[in-house]
């Protein structure tokens, strides 16, 4: 496996400092984005959604779902994933950037 570059490690460290896992989980609960933590991990969902976009990258919801599946090591049926795109997700993301 390829060793991450020092620059990648610094970026990863800063992102996880700005968005710690426990804060993401708590914010997901507060905004009602996640009501039960059984099926979807809000931390993995957040990172799959955020890291799936970039300069010159064209993504579909299906590719983001596959990204989530590989990050979480858990496949979601399409409806379980697509049903997460709700007003509560919008509120959750607004809180994340505030």
Secondary structure, DSSP 8 states (H G I E B T S, - for coil): -----HHHHHHHHHHHHHT-HHHHHHHHHHTTS-S-SSS--HHHHHHHHHHT--TT----HHHHHHHHHHHHT----HHHHHTT-SHHHHHHHHHHH-
